[in-house]
Amino acid sequence: MASGKRLVSIEELEVGDLIEVRWLDASEAKMSLSVPEREFDTPVRSIGVFGGLRGSRAKHIIIIKEEFTIGDAKEYHYNAIPLGMVDRIVLARRRFWKKRDVKRAMRLLDGLGERAEVDVRKMARRSPRGLAEDLLKLSLDGLLALRDFCLKEVR
């Protein structure tokens, strides 16, 4: 681990901190596997700005990975990582983003439906059910279940 970086707990994080989260993602198989049980682990390393915790059924750590400026609007790409899947959190830099900038990005997530759009193309690819049915059931928890998603400010 490089100097200046340290392992932290979720309780030590502040909104706006630059972090690296090492976690285990779900895996999928379409053929029989002849690998040991431990090979089902899918390690992921996500790096971004800590936006907070969200989710009612399962808490997720929200990481803002990218910010795009498109005309006057901003678009943000997020990762939502279930806390139960987190292996470790590395703090890279405190207060990397100002709290007000993080709050602006998180308002899109928190106000889903009023001030945000969802890229339904990803939903259609991921869901075997009809797209219309999925859209009707979409909630914040449903969005968090996508794990990797983006929201675009609509003006």
C-alpha positions in Angstrom: 0.0 0.0 0.0 1.5 3.4 -1.0 2.3 5.9 1.7 -0.5 8.2 2.8 -3.1 5.5 2.2 -4.5 3.5 5.1 -7.2 0.9 5.7 -10.3 2.4 7.3 -13.7 1.2 8.4 -16.9 2.5 7.0 -17.6 4.5 10.1 -14.3 6.5 9.6 -15.3 7.7 6.1 -16.5 11.2 5.4 -18.5 12.3 2.4 -16.1 13.5 -0.2 -13.2 11.2 0.7 -11.3 9.5 -2.2 -11.4 5.8 -1.5 -10.6 2.4 -2.9 -13.0 -0.4 -2.1 -11.9 -4.0 -2.5 -15.0 -6.3 -2.7 -16.3 -9.5 -4.0 -18.9 -9.4 -6.7 -21.4 -12.0 -7.6 -20.4 -14.4 -10.4 -22.4 -16.2 -13.1 -21.7 -19.4 -15.0 -23.2 -20.7 -18.2 -21.4 -24.0 -18.2 -20.3 -26.6 -15.7 -17.2 -25.6 -13.8 -14.5 -27.8 -12.6 -12.8 -25.3 -10.3 -12.4 -25.3 -6.5 -15.1 -23.6 -4.5 -12.9 -20.6 -3.7 -12.7 -19.8 -7.4 -16.2 -18.4 -7.4 -14.9 -15.3 -5.7 -14.8 -12.4 -8.1 -12.5 -9.7 -6.6 -13.2 -6.1 -7.7 -11.3 -2.9 -7.0 -13.5 0.2 -7.2 -12.0 3.7 -6.8 -14.0 6.9 -6.4 -15.5 9.5 -4.1 -17.5 8.3 -1.1 -21.0 9.5 -1.5 -22.6 7.8 1.6 -24.6 4.7 2.4 -28.0 4.0 0.8 -30.5 1.1 0.6 -33.3 -0.1 2.8 -33.0 -3.9 2.4 -29.3 -4.0 2.3 -26.9 -1.1 2.9 -24.7 -0.1 0.0 -21.6 2.0 -0.1 -22.0 4.6 -2.9 -18.9 5.5 -4.8 -19.0 8.3 -7.4 -16.6 7.2 -10.1 -17.0 9.8 -12.8 -18.4 13.2 -13.5 -19.3 14.4 -17.0 -20.3 17.9 -18.0 -22.7 17.9 -20.9 -23.8 21.4 -21.8 -25.1 22.9 -18.5 -25.9 19.5 -17.0 -23.8 17.0 -15.1 -23.8 13.2 -15.4 -22.4 10.9 -12.7 -21.4 7.3 -12.8 -21.8 5.4 -9.6 -21.0 2.0 -8.0 -23.3 0.7 -5.3 -21.5 -2.0 -3.4 -23.4 -4.1 -0.8 -21.6 -3.7 2.6 -21.6 -7.5 3.1 -19.4 -7.9 0.0 -16.8 -5.4 1.1 -13.4 -6.9 1.9 -11.5 -3.7 2.7 -11.6 0.1 2.3 -8.5 2.1 1.7 -8.6 5.9 2.3 -6.5 7.6 -0.4 -7.3 11.2 0.4 -9.6 13.1 2.8 -12.0 15.7 1.5 -11.1 15.0 -2.2 -14.4 16.6 -3.2 -16.2 19.3 -1.3 -19.3 18.1 0.6 -21.5 20.4 -1.4 -20.3 18.9 -4.7 -20.9 15.3 -3.4 -24.4 16.4 -2.1 -25.2 17.7 -5.6 -24.3 14.4 -7.2 -26.1 12.4 -4.5 -29.3 14.5 -4.9 -29.7 12.9 -8.3 -29.6 9.5 -6.7 -31.8 10.4 -3.8 -34.3 12.2 -6.0 -34.6 9.4 -8.6 -37.6 10.0 -10.8 -37.8 13.7 -10.3 -34.4 14.9 -11.3 -32.8 11.9 -13.0 -33.0 9.6 -15.9 -32.2 5.9 -16.0 -30.4 4.3 -18.9 -33.0 1.6 -19.7 -30.8 -0.1 -22.2 -28.7 -1.6 -19.4 -31.9 -2.8 -17.7 -33.2 -4.4 -20.8 -30.0 -6.4 -21.2 -29.9 -7.5 -17.6 -33.5 -8.5 -17.1 -35.3 -11.5 -18.7 -38.7 -9.9 -17.9 -40.4 -7.2 -20.0 -38.8 -3.7 -19.8 -42.1 -2.0 -19.0 -42.6 -4.3 -16.0 -39.0 -3.5 -14.8 -39.6 0.2 -15.1 -42.8 0.0 -13.0 -40.9 -1.8 -10.3 -37.8 0.5 -10.4 -37.0 2.0 -7.0 -33.8 3.1 -5.4 -33.1 -0.4 -4.2 -33.7 -1.7 -7.8 -31.2 0.8 -9.1 -28.7 -0.1 -6.4 -29.1 -3.8 -7.5 -27.6 -2.8 -10.9 -24.4 -2.1 -9.0 -22.8 0.0 -11.8 -25.0 2.8 -13.0 -25.1 6.5 -14.0 -27.5 9.3 -13.5 -27.9 12.4 -15.7 -29.1 15.8 -14.5 -32.2 16.9 -16.4 -33.0 20.6 -16.8 
